[in-house]
Amino acid sequence: MVESLDARRSSPPRQTAGASATFAELLKRVKAEGLLDFDPRYYAVRLTLNTLLLAAGFTAFFLIGDSWWQLLVAAWMAMCGTQSAYMFHDAGHKAMFRNKKVATAVGYIHANLINGASYGWWVNHHNRHHSNPNHLDMDPDIGRRTAIFDIKQYASRRGVKRFIVRYQSVLFFVLLVLESLKMSKTALKAISQGQTKRPVLEATLVLLRAAIYLTLLFTVLSPLLAVVFLVVQQFLQGLYFGMIFAPNHKGMEVRDGEEETLDWLERQVLTSRNIRPSWLIDFLYGGLNYQVEHHLFPSMAQKNLPRARELTREYCAERGVPYHEVGFWASYREVAGYLHKVSAPVRRGEAEQAMRQRAA
């Protein structure tokens, strides 16, 4: 496991060669094998597959009709929504097509129309996360969570949020069911407040999705079943979303302060956790189980991440840079263990003392 922030503070600063020297050699090896080249045929196949998965879900929805068997369709559509999210994720990272207009269209369709998210907001938010992952002041993914990843964050929590923090090693995972709904809420807020470049387009696509979604549910299904379908689909998709992103960085190295303390290579490797690959893991995670490589090479196509993993592991071993990869269950145990440890002073009634010590 990587060293903690406190350990870094108590030890002398490490001498690193800097991004131009340490990352350049790895980048050279990756480019030499063409791993950063565009492969539009690969994404054409992926987009076709996702379309077929969605079509199968809609077909089953109409064929089954007003039956409680529709809850299986709700689970299927939750899976399809997350698989579609991988497409707007890769489009936002410019990993799909050389033609920017085509990639942007893919992003809006899969984010706004299929998932009810805001593509424009997400791209800006996600790019800031990639620049400074796990930095308390610079990574927006850390700041917007109810859970805390450093005791200093506890001071900003109020009311029920303090109760959640107390038991966050469990409640963090329970509350993941709300991730899909939170994504839609964030989209509406971002669009209405002018935080996107194309608010009219984004609003139109989100509202069109809602109109089609609700019309189909309450036309084909009874009112009760329609509501249950909606809840099951949204909760399962939220859980899927959250479980995919939870192990990527949580429990890895955290930094603080007005400046970044790590060079590019260490910033991405030390803050990211890989999940050991298999054909099933690769499909379920959409390539995000190769989190180290994705952060080092965000514009890399999914299909090239396995080879990049081999090169990165070799390079980190040569340079003595800790590279963290674990199995599926171990990744979530590490996350839960970290959340439990961070919130321990709260459960012991020592939060104020811990925050003072943290600030000293």
N, C-alpha and C positions, 0 to 999 in steps of 0.2 A: 504494500500500500504506500501511496505517496506520503511525504512528510507533511505535517500540519502547518498551519499558518504560524502558530505559536513557536513551533520548532524553528521555523525560518527566522522568526524575529530574534531568537536567542543565539543564532549561529551567525558567523561572519557571512557577508554577501558572497555568493558564488561567482566565480569568474566565468562568463560565457562568451562565446565568440560573436554573439549577436546574430540577428536574423540574416544579414547578408552573407554570413559565413556558415552558420549552423544549418540553416534551412536550405540554402542554395544548393548544396551538394545532393540532398535528398530530392529536391525539385528536379535537378538535372537527371537523376536516375529515373524518376517517374516520367519525365518528358521523353527520355530516350526510348521508352517502350510505348510511347504514344498513348499513355493512359489519360491524358488531358484532351485528346482529340474528340471532336464531336462525333456522335454516332446516331444520326436521326432515325435510322432504320430500327435501332433498338427501342427507341422511345415510341416509334410508330406502333411497334408490336405491343409495348406496355399500355399505350393508350387504347389500342384495340381490345386488349384483354380486359381492361377496366370497363370499357363500354359493354362488353359481353357480360361481365359480372353484373352490372347494373341492369342490363336488359333481362337477364335471367331472373333477377329480383322482381322487376315489374311484371314479367310474365307470370311468375308464381303468385304475385299479389292479385292479379285479375282472375287467374284460374281458381284460386282457393276461395275467394270471395269472403263473405261475412262469417268467418270461422275463427275460433281461437288458435287454430293452427297458424294463423297469421303472425303469431309471436315469433315463430321460426323465421319468417320473412323479415320481421323487424330486426332480428339478430343478424341476418344476412346483409341487410341494408346498412347496418352499423359497420360491418366489416367493409362493405363497398365504399362507404363514406371515408373511412380512414385510408383505404388504398388510393382513393382519389386525392386525398390530402397529400400523399407522397408526390403526386404529379404536380400540384401547384408549388410544393416545396422545391422540387428540382427545377421547375420553370423559373422560380424566383432566384435560384442560384445560377441561372444561365447555363445549366448543364445539358439542356435538351437540344435546342436548335440554334443555328447561327443567326437565323432570321428573328430579330427581336420582336417583331409584331406577332409572329406565330407563337412564340414562347409566351408573350404577354396574354394572348387570347386564351391559351391553355390555362394560364394562371387564373384569369378571371372566371372562366367556366368552371374549373374544378374547385376554386375557393368560394366565390360568391354564389354561383348558381347551384352547385351540387352540395356545398357544405354550409352555406349561409355565413361564411366568414368574409372579412375584408382583405382582399389581396394586397391592396396598396398599403394598408396599415401593417399587415403582417410582414411584408418585405422590409420595410423600414425597421420595424421592431426586431426582426430576426437578424438583420445585418448588424445591428448594434450588439446583439448577443454574441455573434460570431467574432466580432472585433475584440471583445474583452469578456470571454466566458468566465462565470463564477467570480466576477469582481463585484463586490457589494455595492459600489457606487456607479459602476459603468455598465453592468449587465442588467437590462430591464427584466429578464426572466426571473432573476432572484427577487427584485423589488416588488413584483406584482403578486407574489404568493402570500397566502396567509401564514403558512409555515415559516419558521425562521431557520436560517442556515448559519447564523452567528448570533450570539447572545445580545449583541448591540441592537439588533433589529427588534428585540422584544419591547423596547420603550415605545415604539410606534403602534403596538397592538393594543386594542381596547375591547372591553366587553367580551362577547362570545369568542372573539379571536384569541384572547388570552387562554380561554378554556381549551380551544383547539390546539394551541401551541403546547400546552401541558401534556396532551396525549397525542402529539402530532405523529409519532411513529406508527400509529394505527389510523388516526383520523385523516392523515394525508392521503392514504390510499382509498379510504371510504369516500372522501369528497371528490375523488377523480371522476365520479359519475356525472359531475356538474360541468366538466370541461367543455363539452360540446355546446351546452347552453351558454356558458360564459363567453365562448368564442363568438356566438351570434350577438350577445349583448354588447361585447366590445366592438363588433362591426357596426352596429347601429349607432353607438356612441361616437366612434371615429368618423363615420360618414356625416352624421348630423353636426359635428363640431368642425368640419372642414379639414380633417387631418389626412385626407386622401387627395390625390391629384385628379381623380375622375369620380367625384361624388355622385353625379347623376347616373353614370353607368353602373357604379357599384350598388347604389340604392335600387335601381331598376332590377338588377339581377337578383338581389337579395329578396326583394318583394315578390318578384316573379316566382322564385323558389317557394316562398311561403304560401303563395296563392295556389300553386300546383299541388304542393304537399298536402295542405289542409283540405283542399277540394277533393282530392282523391281519397283521403282518409274518411272524411265524413259523407262521401257519396257512396263508397263501396262498403264501408263498415258501419256497424251500429255506433251510436255516440259513445257508449262505454268502451267498446273495443277500440274505437278510433283513439280515444284518450290513452288507453293502456298501450296501444301500439306506439303512439308518440313517445310516451314515457320510456318504454323499453328500448326503443331505437336510440333515443337521445342519451339515455343513461349508459347503455352498452357502448355506444360510440365514444362517449366521454371517457369511459373507463379504458377503452382501447387506446384512445389518444394519450391519456395520462400515463398508462403503463408503458407505452412506447418511449415517451420522453423522460420518464422518471429516472431511469438508471444512467442516462447519458452523462450527467455532470454531478448530480447530488451525491455528496459524500466524498467528492474529490477536492483537490486543493482550492481554497478560497483566498482571495486577496482583497485588500482594502486600501483606501487612501486616494489622493488626487491624481496619482500617476500609476501607470502600469509598471510592475516590478519584474516581469518576465519578458524574454524575447519571444518572437513569434512561434518558434518551434516548441519551446517549453510551455508557452501559454496555452497551446492547443493540446499537447500531449498530456501534461500533468493535470489538466482539469477535465479530461475526458476518460470515459470508461467504455471499453469494448465488451460486447457479449459474444462469446465463442460461437462462430458461425456453423450453420448447417442449412440444408435447403429450406427447411421449415422456418428457421429463425430468420433467414434472409428474406423470405416472403412476408412473414408477419411484421418485420421491422422495416421493410422497404429499403434496406441498406443502411438504416440508421444504427444498426448494431455495430457497424464499422465507424463508430463515432469519432475515434482519433483521426482516421484518414479523412472522414468527411470534413472535419474542422480544419485539417491541414490543406485539403484540396476541395473546397466547397463546390467548385464548378465541375467536378469529376462525375461522369456518368456512373450510375449504380453498378453496372456490370463490371466496371474496372476496379471497384473498391477491394475485392478479395486479393487481387495481385498487388495493389498499393499497400495492403496490410502486410504482405510478406516483405516488401521492400522497407516499409517503415519499421517493422519489428527488427529487421537486420540492422538498420541504420541506428536505431535507438540503442541496441545492444552494443554496437561499436562505440558510440559516444557516451555510454553510461547514463542515458536518460531513462528514467523509470517508465515502463509501458505497462498499463494495467488492463488486463483482459480476464474475465471470469465467465462462469456458466450462467445460464438463465436464472435459476433460483438464487444463486449466490449474489447476483447483482442486486436483487430486491432486498436480500438480507442485509447487504452493506448499506443500502439507502435507509432502511428502517433503523439499523443500528446507529447510523450517523444522526438521524433525526432525534432518536431517543437520547443520545449523548448530549446534543446541543441543548435540548430542553430540560435536562436533568436539574440545573439550578432552579428552574421554575417549579418543578415538583417538590424540591427540597425547601422551597420558600427562601431561596438565596439569590433570586434574580437581581435585586438591586446591588448586592455586593458583587456579584459576577460582572455586572455592567460597569461598575466603578473600576474593578480590576482590569477589565477589558480596555477602558478608556485611559488608564494610567500609562 
